Amino acid sequence: GAGVSQSPSNKVTEKGKDVELRCDPISGHTALYWYRQSLGQGLEFLIYFQGNSAPDKSGLPSDRFSAERTGGSVSTLTIQRTQQEDSAVYLCASSLVGRSSYNEQFFGPGTRLTVL
Amino acid sequence: AQRVTQPEKLLSVFKGAPVELKCNYSYSGSPELFWYVQYSRQRLQLLLRHISRESIKGFTADLNKGETSFHLKKPFAQEEDSAMYYCALSENYGQNFVFGPGTRLSVLP
């Protein structure tokens, strides 16, 4: 009965490098969410997947950010040409399909990204 | 403009005192509102949702559409309630979630 897992737990990278963050949702959960939590800030919604589809990508901060989900399971958030302002904790959550009010989001432990 | 506001960054109360964490929202449709909690060194987790009208760990929250509020209340705070609390609004049936900035609750002995 594993929960949502994310890897790596910590990532330190140099400005300008690309990074990939991975999320493994709970088995059977068709909805998957990515959030960003910057120091002293609340949670910023990035993107939502229903199955492999993301109906709305407008929450992504810039075109350097992209996300995909394959097989209705694992999702990858990619940040290209990282900038120092990308430093944050990136959280992933998953939930069952259906109306949001009845489907609790289960969060992963997060990936702490530090861009030097 | 923020669609979910939590005016207090930090709220300190003594054990046994009542606590109210404020949340106001801005949304033109029918809102779906939640409270999430993050205890120290633990994952963010759901505390309660307005549609369930439930009481979890002694906490309740009532949706007041007239005042566009969803304040979280507990009559007698416990030290183990110390945590970060986030109010959240769901749009488009879960396709978009908006979280407030959070309130850190500190319950003093």
gemmi code that builds the backbone of each chain (N, CA, C; Angstrom):
import gemmi

chains = {
    "A": [
        ("GLY", (0.808, -1.193, 0.000), (0.000, 0.000, 0.000), (0.836, 1.234, 0.000)),
        ("ALA", (1.694, 1.381, -1.013), (2.538, 2.563, -1.093), (1.702, 3.774, -1.449)),
        ("GLY", (2.118, 4.893, -0.923), (1.477, 6.144, -1.268), (2.130, 6.734, -2.503)),
        ("VAL", (1.913, 8.019, -2.701), (2.533, 8.723, -3.813), (4.026, 8.859, -3.526)),
        ("SER", (4.821, 8.516, -4.509), (6.265, 8.674, -4.332), (6.812, 9.642, -5.366)),
        ("GLN", (7.878, 10.323, -4.983), (8.523, 11.284, -5.873), (10.030, 11.085, -5.815)),
        ("SER", (10.654, 11.302, -6.955), (12.112, 11.209, -6.984), (12.684, 12.246, -7.929)),
        ("PRO", (13.884, 12.749, -7.640), (14.617, 12.532, -6.400), (13.985, 13.310, -5.246)),
        ("SER", (14.414, 13.051, -4.048), (13.890, 13.818, -2.921), (14.549, 15.194, -2.873)),
        ("ASN", (15.785, 15.257, -3.285), (16.525, 16.510, -3.362), (17.291, 16.574, -4.668)),
        ("LYS", (17.316, 17.759, -5.261), (18.067, 17.942, -6.492), (18.737, 19.306, -6.456)),
        ("VAL", (20.047, 19.282, -6.596), (20.800, 20.533, -6.696), (21.365, 20.594, -8.107)),
        ("THR", (21.130, 21.696, -8.775), (21.588, 21.818, -10.148), (22.145, 23.209, -10.390)),
        ("GLU", (22.852, 23.336, -11.472), (23.403, 24.641, -11.831), (22.444, 25.366, -12.761)),
        ("LYS", (22.441, 26.635, -12.645), (21.620, 27.477, -13.516), (21.890, 27.125, -14.974)),
        ("GLY", (20.800, 26.956, -15.730), (20.927, 26.651, -17.147), (20.788, 25.181, -17.487)),
        ("LYS", (20.893, 24.325, -16.472), (20.754, 22.885, -16.714), (19.279, 22.497, -16.742)),
        ("ASP", (19.004, 21.346, -17.381), (17.648, 20.801, -17.384), (17.503, 19.804, -16.236)),
        ("VAL", (16.294, 19.723, -15.682), (16.024, 18.738, -14.630), (14.710, 18.021, -14.915)),
        ("GLU", (14.654, 16.789, -14.456), (13.425, 15.994, -14.560), (13.017, 15.531, -13.179)),
        ("LEU", (11.760, 15.764, -12.848), (11.216, 15.345, -11.572), (10.156, 14.290, -11.854)),
        ("ARG", (10.184, 13.247, -11.024), (9.298, 12.123, -11.301), (8.263, 11.947, -10.202)),
        ("CYS", (7.080, 11.526, -10.609), (6.007, 11.251, -9.655), (5.374, 9.908, -9.979)),
        ("ASP", (5.283, 9.057, -8.960), (4.569, 7.782, -9.087), (3.293, 7.871, -8.254)),
        ("PRO", (2.144, 7.946, -8.893), (0.900, 8.093, -8.125), (0.483, 6.771, -7.494)),
        ("ILE", (-0.544, 6.839, -6.687), (-1.116, 5.629, -6.113), (-1.748, 4.820, -7.244)),
        ("SER", (-1.539, 3.534, -7.229), (-2.070, 2.670, -8.281), (-3.585, 2.806, -8.380)),
        ("GLY", (-4.049, 3.036, -9.601), (-5.488, 3.161, -9.809), (-5.998, 4.587, -9.800)),
        ("HIS", (-5.173, 5.519, -9.354), (-5.574, 6.928, -9.357), (-5.367, 7.499, -10.757)),
        ("THR", (-6.442, 8.008, -11.338), (-6.319, 8.519, -12.699), (-6.008, 10.008, -12.747)),
        ("ALA", (-6.266, 10.711, -11.653), (-5.984, 12.146, -11.622), (-4.640, 12.393, -10.949)),
        ("LEU", (-3.857, 13.277, -11.531), (-2.532, 13.588, -10.998), (-2.297, 15.089, -11.083)),
        ("TYR", (-1.721, 15.650, -10.034), (-1.519, 17.097, -9.934), (-0.056, 17.403, -9.620)),
        ("TRP", (0.414, 18.501, -10.156), (1.732, 19.036, -9.787), (1.541, 20.423, -9.172)),
        ("TYR", (2.299, 20.658, -8.088), (2.277, 21.950, -7.414), (3.722, 22.400, -7.165)),
        ("ARG", (3.871, 23.683, -6.922), (5.170, 24.227, -6.542), (4.979, 25.012, -5.247)),
        ("GLN", (5.909, 24.825, -4.333), (5.866, 25.537, -3.059), (7.193, 26.239, -2.882)),
        ("SER", (7.174, 27.547, -3.059), (8.395, 28.323, -2.898), (8.515, 28.780, -1.457)),
        ("LEU", (9.730, 29.118, -1.051), (9.994, 29.514, 0.336), (9.093, 30.668, 0.736)),
        ("GLY", (8.352, 30.463, 1.809), (7.495, 31.522, 2.312), (6.217, 31.724, 1.518)),
        ("GLN", (6.014, 30.922, 0.507), (4.814, 31.042, -0.318), (3.906, 29.849, -0.094)),
        ("GLY", (2.691, 29.988, -0.551), (1.767, 28.870, -0.484), (2.003, 27.919, -1.638)),
        ("LEU", (1.037, 27.062, -1.845), (1.116, 26.110, -2.943), (0.629, 26.740, -4.234)),
        ("GLU", (1.428, 26.586, -5.276), (1.062, 27.101, -6.584), (0.712, 25.929, -7.481)),
        ("PHE", (-0.517, 25.898, -7.968), (-0.968, 24.826, -8.847), (-0.281, 24.963, -10.202)),
        ("LEU", (0.255, 23.852, -10.703), (0.959, 23.887, -11.985), (0.154, 23.234, -13.098)),
        ("ILE", (-0.257, 21.988, -12.885), (-0.912, 21.248, -13.958), (-1.664, 20.059, -13.391)),
        ("TYR", (-2.687, 19.654, -14.117), (-3.530, 18.537, -13.730), (-3.627, 17.564, -14.902)),
        ("PHE", (-3.510, 16.283, -14.608), (-3.706, 15.234, -15.603), (-4.920, 14.396, -15.239)),
        ("GLN", (-5.735, 14.133, -16.239), (-6.778, 13.125, -16.114), (-6.382, 12.032, -17.097)),
        ("GLY", (-5.968, 10.898, -16.571), (-5.346, 9.919, -17.456), (-4.032, 10.489, -17.952)),
        ("ASN", (-3.814, 10.408, -19.248), (-2.585, 10.955, -19.838), (-2.762, 12.368, -20.362)),
        ("SER", (-3.964, 12.915, -20.222), (-4.250, 14.212, -20.809), (-4.229, 15.328, -19.781)),
        ("ALA", (-3.690, 16.442, -20.194), (-3.693, 17.648, -19.359), (-4.556, 18.683, -20.076)),
        ("PRO", (-5.809, 18.870, -19.609), (-6.724, 19.775, -20.322), (-6.264, 21.232, -20.337)),
        ("ASP", (-5.518, 21.629, -19.324), (-5.150, 23.034, -19.192), (-3.721, 23.134, -18.707)),
        ("LYS", (-2.858, 23.709, -19.539), (-1.446, 23.843, -19.164), (-1.090, 25.268, -18.786)),
        ("SER", (-2.101, 26.100, -18.612), (-1.825, 27.520, -18.386), (-1.195, 27.804, -17.028)),
        ("GLY", (-1.262, 26.838, -16.120), (-0.670, 27.033, -14.803), (0.837, 26.901, -14.786)),
        ("LEU", (1.399, 26.334, -15.835), (2.859, 26.205, -15.893), (3.471, 27.600, -15.977)),
        ("PRO", (4.512, 27.874, -15.168), (5.042, 29.238, -15.039), (5.625, 29.816, -16.325)),
        ("SER", (6.220, 28.977, -17.152), (6.819, 29.471, -18.393), (6.959, 28.305, -19.365)),
        ("ASP", (7.381, 28.621, -20.586), (7.526, 27.553, -21.580), (8.752, 26.682, -21.308)),
        ("ARG", (9.500, 27.013, -20.262), (10.616, 26.130, -19.878), (10.102, 24.903, -19.116)),
        ("PHE", (8.852, 25.004, -18.662), (8.243, 23.916, -17.890), (7.365, 23.064, -18.812)),
        ("SER", (7.484, 21.763, -18.661), (6.604, 20.855, -19.383), (6.369, 19.633, -18.511)),
        ("ALA", (5.278, 18.954, -18.786), (4.952, 17.758, -18.011), (4.288, 16.752, -18.920)),
        ("GLU", (4.541, 15.510, -18.614), (3.867, 14.468, -19.356), (3.538, 13.323, -18.410)),
        ("ARG", (2.606, 12.533, -18.881), (2.208, 11.362, -18.110), (1.985, 10.229, -19.094)),
        ("THR", (2.548, 9.107, -18.812), (2.450, 7.971, -19.719), (1.797, 6.784, -19.029)),
        ("GLY", (1.012, 6.061, -19.802), (0.364, 4.867, -19.273), (-0.595, 5.144, -18.141)),
        ("GLY", (-1.039, 6.386, -18.037), (-1.959, 6.736, -16.963), (-1.363, 6.582, -15.588)),
        ("SER", (-0.025, 6.564, -15.531), (0.608, 6.340, -14.237), (1.681, 7.391, -13.978)),
        ("VAL", (2.928, 7.035, -14.220), (4.056, 7.902, -13.882), (3.982, 9.227, -14.635)),
        ("SER", (4.347, 10.283, -13.939), (4.412, 11.601, -14.566), (5.794, 12.199, -14.362)),
        ("THR", (6.219, 12.966, -15.345), (7.506, 13.654, -15.278), (7.293, 15.137, -15.497)),
        ("LEU", (7.849, 15.924, -14.615), (7.866, 17.379, -14.773), (9.283, 17.766, -15.176)),
        ("THR", (9.404, 18.414, -16.313), (10.723, 18.797, -16.825), (10.858, 20.307, -16.804)),
        ("ILE", (11.970, 20.757, -16.291), (12.284, 22.183, -16.307), (13.556, 22.353, -17.124)),
        ("GLN", (13.455, 23.103, -18.192), (14.619, 23.338, -19.057), (15.293, 24.648, -18.674)),
        ("ARG", (16.583, 24.682, -18.866), (17.364, 25.910, -18.630), (16.977, 26.530, -17.289)),
        ("THR", (17.169, 25.770, -16.234), (16.711, 26.188, -14.910), (17.261, 27.550, -14.518)),
        ("GLN", (16.441, 28.277, -13.780), (16.801, 29.584, -13.239), (16.736, 29.506, -11.717)),
        ("GLN", (17.365, 30.446, -11.045), (17.385, 30.426, -9.585), (15.974, 30.541, -9.008)),
        ("GLU", (15.101, 31.257, -9.706), (13.730, 31.402, -9.192), (12.921, 30.115, -9.297)),
        ("ASP", (13.490, 29.100, -9.961), (12.812, 27.799, -10.016), (13.026, 27.007, -8.722)),
        ("SER", (13.919, 27.462, -7.881), (14.179, 26.760, -6.622), (12.908, 26.729, -5.792)),
        ("ALA", (12.505, 25.538, -5.398), (11.251, 25.357, -4.667), (11.105, 23.871, -4.338)),
        ("VAL", (10.052, 23.576, -3.603), (9.656, 22.178, -3.407), (8.530, 21.889, -4.390)),
        ("TYR", (8.703, 20.858, -5.176), (7.705, 20.472, -6.164), (6.938, 19.272, -5.619)),
        ("LEU", (5.635, 19.464, -5.485), (4.777, 18.438, -4.911), (3.896, 17.815, -5.979)),
        ("CYS", (3.688, 16.536, -5.839), (2.793, 15.797, -6.716), (1.680, 15.215, -5.855)),
        ("ALA", (0.486, 15.128, -6.411), (-0.635, 14.519, -5.703), (-1.451, 13.699, -6.689)),
        ("SER", (-2.148, 12.698, -6.191), (-3.030, 11.925, -7.063), (-4.362, 11.691, -6.375)),
        ("SER", (-5.375, 11.436, -7.178), (-6.691, 11.121, -6.636), (-7.441, 10.238, -7.621)),
        ("LEU", (-8.522, 9.631, -7.135), (-9.355, 8.814, -7.997), (-10.082, 9.691, -9.008)),
        ("VAL", (-10.548, 9.099, -10.070), (-11.308, 9.844, -11.058), (-12.634, 10.254, -10.455)),
        ("GLY", (-13.238, 11.311, -10.944), (-14.564, 11.711, -10.507), (-14.589, 13.112, -9.944)),
        ("ARG", (-15.703, 13.499, -9.400), (-15.851, 14.836, -8.841), (-14.848, 15.064, -7.721)),
        ("SER", (-14.280, 16.237, -7.739), (-13.184, 16.521, -6.805), (-13.643, 16.468, -5.354)),
        ("SER", (-14.901, 16.815, -5.114), (-15.329, 16.873, -3.721), (-15.284, 15.515, -3.043)),
        ("TYR", (-15.378, 14.475, -3.839), (-15.391, 13.148, -3.248), (-14.049, 12.441, -3.383)),
        ("ASN", (-13.113, 13.107, -3.969), (-11.835, 12.455, -4.220), (-10.704, 13.214, -3.558)),
        ("GLU", (-10.233, 12.658, -2.484), (-9.157, 13.274, -1.731), (-7.865, 13.214, -2.525)),
        ("GLN", (-7.103, 14.294, -2.491), (-5.778, 14.290, -3.088), (-4.797, 13.730, -2.076)),
        ("PHE", (-3.987, 12.807, -2.513), (-2.927, 12.243, -1.675), (-1.598, 12.792, -2.191)),
        ("PHE", (-0.854, 13.400, -1.294), (0.364, 14.095, -1.695), (1.608, 13.230, -1.509)),
        ("GLY", (2.571, 13.464, -2.373), (3.876, 12.856, -2.224), (4.731, 13.682, -1.285)),
        ("PRO", (5.946, 13.221, -1.023), (6.832, 13.915, -0.081), (7.492, 15.145, -0.680)),
        ("GLY", (7.428, 15.280, -1.989), (8.019, 16.447, -2.641), (9.446, 16.233, -3.089)),
        ("THR", (9.845, 17.035, -4.061), (11.244, 17.113, -4.495), (11.711, 18.531, -4.235)),
        ("ARG", (12.773, 18.655, -3.453), (13.334, 19.977, -3.184), (14.380, 20.287, -4.247)),
        ("LEU", (14.081, 21.283, -5.064), (14.991, 21.675, -6.142), (15.735, 22.945, -5.748)),
        ("THR", (17.031, 22.884, -5.852), (17.868, 24.059, -5.597), (18.681, 24.345, -6.840)),
        ("VAL", (18.521, 25.556, -7.349), (19.263, 25.973, -8.542), (20.320, 26.986, -8.100)),
        ("LEU", (21.568, 26.614, -8.313), (22.676, 27.472, -7.862), (23.038, 28.519, -8.912)),
    ],
    "B": [
        ("ALA", (-5.084, 38.921, -8.453), (-5.680, 38.940, -7.119), (-5.847, 37.509, -6.625)),
        ("GLN", (-5.548, 37.318, -5.355), (-5.644, 35.979, -4.794), (-7.090, 35.563, -4.718)),
        ("ARG", (-7.366, 34.330, -5.071), (-8.720, 33.832, -4.985), (-9.005, 33.150, -3.660)),
        ("VAL", (-7.942, 32.781, -2.954), (-8.096, 32.224, -1.616), (-7.160, 32.993, -0.691)),
        ("THR", (-7.716, 33.603, 0.318), (-6.896, 34.382, 1.238), (-6.975, 33.813, 2.638)),
        ("GLN", (-5.849, 33.823, 3.296), (-5.753, 33.451, 4.699), (-4.983, 34.577, 5.363)),
        ("PRO", (-5.678, 35.443, 6.067), (-5.047, 36.679, 6.521), (-3.936, 36.507, 7.540)),
        ("GLU", (-3.974, 35.415, 8.277), (-2.952, 35.225, 9.322), (-1.866, 34.283, 8.839)),
        ("LYS", (-0.609, 34.765, 8.857), (0.500, 33.863, 8.537), (0.787, 32.964, 9.727)),
        ("LEU", (0.661, 33.531, 10.909), (0.960, 32.790, 12.131), (-0.117, 33.073, 13.153)),
        ("LEU", (-0.578, 32.008, 13.786), (-1.589, 32.137, 14.832), (-1.126, 31.326, 16.034)),
        ("SER", (-0.995, 31.992, 17.159), (-0.564, 31.305, 18.379), (-1.683, 31.351, 19.407)),
        ("VAL", (-2.001, 30.198, 19.961), (-3.013, 30.111, 21.010), (-2.489, 29.190, 22.101)),
        ("PHE", (-3.088, 29.297, 23.277), (-2.726, 28.392, 24.356), (-3.582, 27.136, 24.296)),
        ("LYS", (-3.005, 26.059, 24.762), (-3.718, 24.781, 24.834), (-5.048, 24.980, 25.569)),
        ("GLY", (-6.112, 24.419, 24.981), (-7.431, 24.525, 25.591), (-8.230, 25.735, 25.140)),
        ("ALA", (-7.576, 26.651, 24.465), (-8.269, 27.846, 23.981), (-8.941, 27.538, 22.649)),
        ("PRO", (-9.981, 28.298, 22.298), (-10.597, 28.109, 20.980), (-9.689, 28.666, 19.891)),
        ("VAL", (-9.803, 28.085, 18.725), (-8.993, 28.554, 17.604), (-9.868, 28.677, 16.361)),
        ("GLU", (-9.598, 29.735, 15.598), (-10.289, 29.932, 14.337), (-9.279, 30.372, 13.298)),
        ("LEU", (-9.142, 29.591, 12.254), (-8.255, 29.960, 11.146), (-9.142, 30.462, 10.016)),
        ("LYS", (-8.885, 31.678, 9.601), (-9.758, 32.328, 8.634), (-9.370, 31.996, 7.180)),
        ("CYS", (-10.423, 31.873, 6.381), (-10.238, 31.646, 4.951), (-11.354, 32.361, 4.216)),
        ("ASN", (-11.010, 33.179, 3.260), (-11.988, 33.807, 2.372), (-11.626, 33.471, 0.929)),
        ("TYR", (-12.637, 33.385, 0.085), (-12.382, 32.995, -1.284), (-13.133, 33.907, -2.241)),
        ("SER", (-12.737, 33.822, -3.473), (-13.397, 34.563, -4.535), (-13.603, 33.596, -5.689)),
        ("TYR", (-14.864, 33.303, -5.976), (-15.175, 32.355, -7.050), (-16.614, 32.569, -7.471)),
        ("SER", (-16.830, 32.656, -8.762), (-18.166, 33.002, -9.266), (-19.095, 31.797, -9.336)),
        ("GLY", (-18.539, 30.599, -9.413), (-19.370, 29.411, -9.521), (-19.701, 28.838, -8.157)),
        ("SER", (-20.102, 27.583, -8.139), (-20.347, 26.902, -6.869), (-19.014, 26.388, -6.339)),
        ("PRO", (-18.570, 26.894, -5.219), (-17.226, 26.530, -4.764), (-17.165, 25.153, -4.116)),
        ("GLU", (-16.044, 24.539, -4.281), (-15.720, 23.322, -3.540), (-14.501, 23.659, -2.703)),
        ("LEU", (-14.642, 23.582, -1.398), (-13.602, 24.073, -0.504), (-13.093, 22.983, 0.411)),
        ("PHE", (-11.810, 23.113, 0.730), (-11.114, 22.108, 1.509), (-10.177, 22.794, 2.510)),
        ("TRP", (-9.869, 22.066, 3.562), (-8.754, 22.418, 4.429), (-7.747, 21.259, 4.393)),
        ("TYR", (-6.491, 21.637, 4.125), (-5.394, 20.683, 4.157), (-4.466, 21.067, 5.304)),
        ("VAL", (-3.781, 20.075, 5.852), (-2.885, 20.309, 6.979), (-1.544, 19.630, 6.720)),
        ("GLN", (-0.493, 20.266, 7.171), (0.844, 19.672, 7.067), (1.509, 19.749, 8.429)),
        ("TYR", (1.614, 18.604, 9.089), (2.320, 18.526, 10.357), (3.822, 18.481, 10.087)),
        ("SER", (4.587, 18.800, 11.118), (6.037, 18.860, 10.962), (6.595, 17.552, 10.414)),
        ("ARG", (7.369, 17.650, 9.343), (8.036, 16.504, 8.719), (7.062, 15.456, 8.186)),
        ("GLN", (5.851, 15.866, 7.906), (4.880, 14.948, 7.307), (4.368, 15.530, 5.991)),
        ("ARG", (3.673, 14.706, 5.248), (3.130, 15.141, 3.971), (1.882, 15.980, 4.180)),
        ("LEU", (1.604, 16.775, 3.200), (0.350, 17.524, 3.179), (-0.802, 16.517, 3.088)),
        ("GLN", (-1.838, 16.745, 3.872), (-2.959, 15.798, 3.856), (-4.269, 16.533, 4.029)),
        ("LEU", (-5.320, 15.920, 3.527), (-6.641, 16.505, 3.644), (-7.111, 16.469, 5.091)),
        ("LEU", (-7.649, 17.580, 5.567), (-8.243, 17.618, 6.899), (-9.757, 17.458, 6.774)),
        ("LEU", (-10.374, 18.351, 6.009), (-11.805, 18.189, 5.790), (-12.236, 18.958, 4.544)),
        ("ARG", (-13.432, 18.627, 4.070), (-13.980, 19.260, 2.866), (-15.399, 19.703, 3.173)),
        ("HIS", (-15.813, 20.794, 2.571), (-17.080, 21.396, 2.988), (-18.260, 20.506, 2.669)),
        ("ILE", (-18.160, 19.736, 1.601), (-19.319, 18.966, 1.168), (-19.637, 17.845, 2.146)),
        ("SER", (-18.658, 17.421, 2.911), (-18.872, 16.306, 3.825), (-19.492, 16.745, 5.140)),
        ("ARG", (-19.374, 18.038, 5.435), (-19.928, 18.561, 6.688), (-19.466, 17.717, 7.881)),
        ("GLU", (-18.214, 17.396, 7.886), (-17.714, 16.494, 8.910), (-16.885, 17.247, 9.940)),
        ("SER", (-16.632, 16.553, 11.031), (-15.724, 17.065, 12.046), (-14.559, 16.104, 12.137)),
        ("ILE", (-13.376, 16.614, 11.910), (-12.178, 15.798, 11.931), (-11.239, 16.336, 12.998)),
        ("LYS", (-10.816, 15.475, 13.905), (-9.913, 15.871, 14.998), (-10.463, 17.070, 15.759)),
        ("GLY", (-11.780, 17.170, 15.823), (-12.408, 18.255, 16.565), (-12.569, 19.532, 15.765)),
        ("PHE", (-12.054, 19.550, 14.527), (-12.171, 20.726, 13.675), (-13.453, 20.679, 12.851)),
        ("THR", (-14.052, 21.830, 12.657), (-15.188, 21.978, 11.761), (-14.970, 23.219, 10.909)),
        ("ALA", (-15.643, 23.250, 9.768), (-15.577, 24.431, 8.907), (-16.917, 24.556, 8.207)),
        ("ASP", (-17.482, 25.728, 8.255), (-18.764, 25.982, 7.612), (-18.580, 26.923, 6.437)),
        ("LEU", (-19.166, 26.537, 5.323), (-19.110, 27.390, 4.154), (-20.172, 28.473, 4.282)),
        ("ASN", (-19.764, 29.710, 4.234), (-20.682, 30.847, 4.301), (-20.602, 31.570, 2.963)),
        ("LYS", (-21.580, 31.280, 2.108), (-21.520, 31.849, 0.758), (-21.730, 33.357, 0.778)),
        ("GLY", (-22.520, 33.829, 1.721), (-22.761, 35.273, 1.800), (-21.490, 36.047, 2.117)),
        ("GLU", (-20.687, 35.498, 3.000), (-19.439, 36.142, 3.378), (-18.251, 35.575, 2.609)),
        ("THR", (-18.509, 34.638, 1.728), (-17.458, 33.930, 0.969), (-16.328, 33.513, 1.897)),
        ("SER", (-16.719, 32.790, 2.941), (-15.721, 32.349, 3.913), (-15.860, 30.863, 4.191)),
        ("PHE", (-14.772, 30.296, 4.671), (-14.732, 28.876, 5.037), (-13.744, 28.760, 6.192)),
        ("HIS", (-14.098, 29.364, 7.296), (-13.193, 29.413, 8.444), (-13.138, 28.060, 9.155)),
        ("LEU", (-11.965, 27.714, 9.624), (-11.732, 26.451, 10.342), (-11.740, 26.730, 11.841)),
        ("LYS", (-12.506, 25.930, 12.574), (-12.653, 26.196, 14.003), (-12.461, 24.934, 14.831)),
        ("LYS", (-11.967, 25.173, 16.040), (-11.880, 24.084, 17.020), (-12.076, 24.703, 18.395)),
        ("PRO", (-12.965, 24.161, 19.211), (-13.272, 24.806, 20.485), (-12.138, 24.740, 21.509)),
        ("PHE", (-11.359, 23.658, 21.472), (-10.295, 23.500, 22.473), (-9.030, 23.003, 21.771)),
        ("ALA", (-8.094, 23.882, 21.536), (-6.884, 23.513, 20.797), (-5.983, 22.600, 21.621)),
        ("GLN", (-5.316, 21.683, 20.936), (-4.357, 20.774, 21.548), (-2.975, 21.039, 20.954)),
        ("GLU", (-1.935, 20.692, 21.709), (-0.580, 20.935, 21.211), (-0.322, 20.215, 19.906)),
        ("GLU", (-0.923, 19.042, 19.734), (-0.697, 18.281, 18.506), (-1.380, 18.897, 17.285)),
        ("ASP", (-2.160, 19.949, 17.511), (-2.770, 20.661, 16.380), (-1.778, 21.620, 15.721)),
        ("SER", (-0.640, 21.825, 16.339), (0.353, 22.730, 15.758), (0.786, 22.211, 14.392)),
        ("ALA", (0.613, 23.028, 13.380), (0.874, 22.608, 11.999), (0.645, 23.791, 11.073)),
        ("MET", (0.863, 23.540, 9.785), (0.549, 24.516, 8.743), (-0.787, 24.133, 8.145)),
        ("TYR", (-1.696, 25.080, 8.054), (-3.024, 24.812, 7.535), (-3.258, 25.605, 6.252)),
        ("TYR", (-3.753, 24.904, 5.236), (-4.022, 25.535, 3.956), (-5.500, 25.388, 3.603)),
        ("CYS", (-6.091, 26.473, 3.206), (-7.442, 26.467, 2.667), (-7.308, 26.338, 1.150)),
        ("ALA", (-8.181, 25.552, 0.523), (-8.060, 25.337, -0.916), (-9.426, 25.360, -1.583)),
        ("LEU", (-9.441, 25.832, -2.801), (-10.641, 25.951, -3.615), (-10.442, 25.139, -4.882)),
        ("SER", (-11.440, 24.328, -5.206), (-11.384, 23.550, -6.434), (-12.242, 24.211, -7.500)),
        ("GLU", (-11.705, 24.323, -8.687), (-12.435, 24.874, -9.813), (-12.614, 23.795, -10.871)),
        ("ASN", (-13.698, 23.884, -11.592), (-13.925, 22.969, -12.721), (-13.812, 21.507, -12.313)),
        ("TYR", (-14.423, 21.194, -11.198), (-14.496, 19.810, -10.745), (-13.124, 19.156, -10.646)),
        ("GLY", (-12.211, 19.870, -10.034), (-10.912, 19.291, -9.739), (-9.867, 19.513, -10.800)),
        ("GLN", (-10.198, 20.235, -11.865), (-9.194, 20.462, -12.894), (-8.223, 21.558, -12.486)),
        ("ASN", (-8.585, 22.306, -11.480), (-7.696, 23.358, -11.014), (-7.922, 23.544, -9.521)),
        ("PHE", (-6.846, 23.536, -8.773), (-6.938, 23.781, -7.347), (-6.178, 25.062, -7.023)),
        ("VAL", (-6.795, 25.892, -6.181), (-6.142, 27.112, -5.735), (-5.977, 27.022, -4.227)),
        ("PHE", (-4.742, 27.095, -3.774), (-4.462, 27.036, -2.349), (-4.201, 28.447, -1.812)),
        ("GLY", (-4.604, 28.657, -0.586), (-4.253, 29.889, 0.093), (-2.809, 29.845, 0.538)),
        ("PRO", (-2.295, 30.957, 1.064), (-0.888, 31.034, 1.454), (-0.556, 30.241, 2.710)),
        ("GLY", (-1.581, 29.818, 3.438), (-1.340, 29.011, 4.632), (-1.261, 29.831, 5.904)),
        ("THR", (-1.659, 29.192, 6.987), (-1.537, 29.763, 8.331), (-0.821, 28.751, 9.208)),
        ("ARG", (0.235, 29.205, 9.854), (0.935, 28.315, 10.778), (0.311, 28.471, 12.157)),
        ("LEU", (-0.259, 27.389, 12.641), (-0.870, 27.375, 13.973), (0.129, 26.827, 14.975)),
        ("SER", (0.318, 27.579, 16.033), (1.201, 27.150, 17.117), (0.368, 27.111, 18.392)),
        ("VAL", (0.236, 25.932, 18.966), (-0.517, 25.777, 20.203), (0.479, 25.642, 21.347)),
        ("LEU", (0.428, 26.606, 22.223), (1.403, 26.693, 23.314), (0.912, 25.935, 24.543)),
        ("PRO", (1.834, 25.312, 25.275), (1.417, 24.537, 26.457), (0.932, 25.432, 27.600)),
    ],
}
model = gemmi.Model(1)
for chain_id, residues in chains.items():
    chain = gemmi.Chain(chain_id)
    for i, (resn, *xyz) in enumerate(residues, 1):
        res = gemmi.Residue()
        res.name, res.seqid = resn, gemmi.SeqId(i, " ")
        for name, pos in zip(("N", "CA", "C"), xyz):
            atom = gemmi.Atom()
            atom.name, atom.element = name, gemmi.Element(name[0])
            atom.pos, atom.b_iso = gemmi.Position(*pos), 0.0
            res.add_atom(atom)
        chain.add_residue(res)
    model.add_chain(chain)
structure = gemmi.Structure()
structure.add_model(model)
structure.setup_entities()
